[in-house]
């Protein structure tokens, strides 16, 4: 989305950039699961945001991943102890 809006320059097609970044790092692309979808729709504490943010937060909660973000809504939600997050 950021590349499509010219907010970041990747120097190649997005799909190619993502594939290369995943190959070169320890990043794991987590598939959507029924459990993640349910969690996204029922996040405790009244977290409301864009659907993609709900999926990101739910995925981090279900997998126990540390989420690195500068998104204020997510950081505020994490402050309640509901998410392991590092401020970027």
Backbone as CSV, one residue per row, in Angstrom:
resi,resn,N_x,N_y,N_z,CA_x,CA_y,CA_z,C_x,C_y,C_z
1,UNK,0.813,-1.182,0.000,0.000,0.000,0.000,0.861,1.252,0.000
2,UNK,1.907,1.279,0.822,2.765,2.463,0.853,3.506,2.642,-0.454
3,UNK,3.930,1.548,-1.053,4.614,1.635,-2.342,3.651,2.120,-3.419
4,UNK,2.424,1.638,-3.390,1.424,2.049,-4.378,1.105,3.535,-4.264
5,UNK,1.242,4.070,-3.051,0.984,5.503,-2.832,2.247,6.344,-2.946
6,UNK,3.349,5.705,-3.349,4.659,6.379,-3.484,5.162,6.957,-2.166
7,UNK,4.789,6.322,-1.058,5.290,6.763,0.250,6.588,6.056,0.610
8,UNK,6.859,4.911,-0.037,8.143,4.228,0.071,8.542,3.791,-1.333
9,UNK,9.845,3.763,-1.562,10.376,3.338,-2.855,11.125,2.017,-2.648
10,UNK,10.675,0.969,-3.305,11.269,-0.353,-3.137,12.272,-0.693,-4.230
11,UNK,12.197,-0.034,-5.359,13.137,-0.277,-6.440,12.829,-1.504,-7.285
12,UNK,11.728,-2.183,-6.980,11.288,-3.345,-7.749,9.840,-3.643,-7.388
13,UNK,9.204,-4.556,-8.103,7.806,-4.880,-7.779,7.658,-5.364,-6.327
14,UNK,6.543,-5.031,-5.719,6.302,-5.356,-4.314,6.451,-6.853,-4.044
15,UNK,5.870,-7.695,-4.882,5.943,-9.147,-4.668,7.378,-9.630,-4.642
16,UNK,8.189,-9.116,-5.528,9.608,-9.487,-5.584,10.338,-9.019,-4.330
17,UNK,10.037,-7.798,-3.890,10.691,-7.245,-2.704,10.329,-8.069,-1.467
18,UNK,9.054,-8.415,-1.309,8.617,-9.192,-0.148,9.254,-10.581,-0.153
19,UNK,9.261,-11.235,-1.299,9.854,-12.572,-1.398,11.333,-12.531,-1.017
20,UNK,12.055,-11.542,-1.504,13.487,-11.417,-1.192,13.699,-11.099,0.282
21,UNK,12.902,-10.199,0.840,13.040,-9.841,2.257,12.773,-11.052,3.146
22,UNK,11.764,-11.831,2.820,11.455,-13.018,3.612,12.556,-14.061,3.497
23,UNK,13.112,-14.209,2.305,14.180,-15.186,2.090,15.442,-14.819,2.857
24,UNK,15.756,-13.537,2.948,16.999,-13.072,3.566,16.914,-12.868,5.075
25,UNK,15.749,-12.969,5.641,15.608,-12.661,7.061,14.973,-13.824,7.809
26,UNK,14.731,-13.578,9.079,14.041,-14.574,9.893,12.553,-14.286,9.964
27,UNK,12.053,-13.451,9.070,10.631,-13.129,9.031,9.854,-14.370,8.620
28,UNK,8.774,-14.614,9.331,7.878,-15.710,8.999,6.554,-15.106,8.566
29,UNK,6.099,-15.457,7.387,4.794,-15.000,6.926,3.762,-15.994,7.433
30,UNK,2.962,-15.541,8.375,1.996,-16.409,9.043,0.720,-16.488,8.207
31,UNK,0.260,-17.677,7.886,-0.989,-17.785,7.120,-2.193,-17.425,7.985
32,UNK,-3.218,-16.918,7.344,-4.475,-16.638,8.041,-5.091,-17.971,8.456
33,UNK,-5.541,-18.016,9.680,-6.197,-19.233,10.167,-7.566,-18.872,10.720
34,UNK,-8.369,-19.874,10.939,-9.681,-19.660,11.541,-9.506,-19.042,12.925
35,UNK,-8.542,-19.531,13.673,-8.285,-19.013,15.021,-7.926,-17.521,14.987
36,UNK,-7.094,-17.109,14.044,-6.723,-15.696,13.910,-7.935,-14.865,13.505
37,UNK,-8.728,-15.357,12.573,-9.923,-14.626,12.138,-10.899,-14.418,13.295
38,UNK,-11.098,-15.438,14.107,-11.986,-15.329,15.260,-11.422,-14.323,16.260
39,UNK,-10.148,-14.419,16.532,-9.494,-13.490,17.457,-9.623,-12.053,16.962
40,UNK,-9.429,-11.833,15.669,-9.524,-10.480,15.094,-10.920,-9.892,15.292
41,UNK,-11.915,-10.733,15.225,-13.284,-10.258,15.398,-13.704,-10.093,16.840
42,UNK,-12.912,-10.640,17.757,-13.286,-10.630,19.173,-12.168,-10.151,20.085
43,UNK,-11.353,-9.204,19.629,-10.245,-8.738,20.462,-10.776,-8.132,21.758
44,UNK,-10.202,-8.561,22.861,-10.603,-8.074,24.179,-10.196,-6.615,24.343
45,UNK,-10.882,-5.920,25.182,-10.513,-4.556,25.501,-11.044,-3.522,24.527
46,UNK,-11.924,-3.937,23.628,-12.544,-2.978,22.736,-11.649,-2.375,21.679
47,UNK,-10.584,-3.058,21.290,-9.698,-2.525,20.252,-10.455,-2.431,18.937
48,UNK,-10.516,-1.234,18.384,-11.178,-0.996,17.103,-10.225,-0.258,16.191
49,UNK,-10.082,-0.757,14.994,-9.173,-0.146,14.029,-9.530,-0.659,12.645
50,UNK,-8.632,-0.423,11.694,-8.809,-0.941,10.341,-8.750,-2.470,10.379
51,UNK,-9.443,-3.147,9.464,-9.420,-4.616,9.449,-8.002,-5.201,9.402
52,UNK,-7.118,-4.605,8.629,-5.743,-5.127,8.559,-5.064,-5.052,9.923
53,UNK,-5.284,-3.961,10.663,-4.699,-3.845,12.002,-5.253,-4.887,12.954
54,UNK,-6.550,-5.165,12.842,-7.149,-6.203,13.683,-6.494,-7.555,13.406
55,UNK,-6.257,-7.858,12.138,-5.622,-9.123,11.760,-4.184,-9.168,12.252
56,UNK,-3.461,-8.063,12.131,-2.065,-8.010,12.600,-2.001,-8.239,14.101
57,UNK,-2.837,-7.544,14.859,-2.845,-7.694,16.317,-3.260,-9.110,16.704
58,UNK,-4.293,-9.624,16.077,-4.749,-10.983,16.388,-3.664,-12.016,16.071
59,UNK,-2.981,-11.844,14.956,-1.914,-12.773,14.587,-0.796,-12.754,15.615
60,UNK,-0.399,-11.563,16.062,0.651,-11.461,17.080,0.201,-12.114,18.384
61,UNK,-1.039,-11.912,18.758,-1.544,-12.527,19.994,-1.571,-14.051,19.894
62,UNK,-2.094,-14.579,18.800,-2.228,-16.029,18.647,-0.871,-16.711,18.544
63,UNK,0.064,-16.104,17.826,1.371,-16.731,17.612,2.391,-16.388,18.694
64,UNK,2.067,-15.423,19.547,3.020,-15.001,20.582,4.150,-14.155,20.033
65,UNK,3.962,-13.604,18.848,4.999,-12.789,18.214,5.097,-11.422,18.879
66,UNK,6.284,-10.845,18.813,6.485,-9.469,19.241,6.171,-8.587,18.046
67,UNK,5.297,-7.635,18.239,4.888,-6.735,17.175,5.673,-5.433,17.299
68,UNK,6.332,-5.026,16.229,7.080,-3.775,16.191,6.252,-2.779,15.392
69,UNK,5.870,-1.671,16.036,4.988,-0.710,15.386,5.162,0.675,15.977
70,UNK,4.719,1.671,15.230,4.619,3.032,15.756,3.157,3.476,15.721
71,UNK,2.253,2.548,15.439,0.822,2.846,15.371,0.291,3.120,16.779
72,UNK,-0.206,4.325,17.001,-0.647,4.754,18.333,-1.783,3.888,18.878
73,UNK,-2.742,3.505,18.050,-3.855,2.671,18.529,-3.344,1.320,19.021
74,UNK,-2.423,0.734,18.284,-1.881,-0.569,18.675,-1.046,-0.433,19.942
75,UNK,-0.231,0.616,20.031,0.591,0.835,21.230,-0.290,1.066,22.462
76,UNK,-1.365,1.826,22.303,-2.286,2.057,23.424,-2.950,0.753,23.856
77,UNK,-3.329,-0.076,22.873,-3.924,-1.375,23.185,-2.921,-2.253,23.933
78,UNK,-1.677,-2.241,23.493,-0.640,-3.055,24.115,-0.344,-2.602,25.536
79,UNK,-0.525,-1.318,25.811,-0.256,-0.791,27.150,-1.138,-1.455,28.205
80,UNK,-2.259,-1.997,27.783,-3.145,-2.721,28.699,-2.683,-4.135,28.984
81,UNK,-1.505,-4.521,28.480,-0.954,-5.847,28.730,-1.525,-6.931,27.847
82,UNK,-2.192,-6.530,26.762,-2.862,-7.505,25.906,-2.022,-7.943,24.716
83,UNK,-0.814,-7.379,24.590,-0.026,-7.627,23.396,1.433,-7.344,23.691
84,UNK,2.337,-8.178,23.174,3.769,-7.968,23.314,4.225,-7.094,22.162
85,UNK,4.588,-5.840,22.457,4.888,-4.891,21.397,6.144,-4.097,21.713
86,UNK,6.847,-3.699,20.655,8.007,-2.817,20.772,7.703,-1.603,19.908
87,UNK,7.876,-0.431,20.490,7.622,0.810,19.745,8.755,1.065,18.764
88,UNK,8.379,1.311,17.517,9.380,1.567,16.466,9.699,3.033,16.400
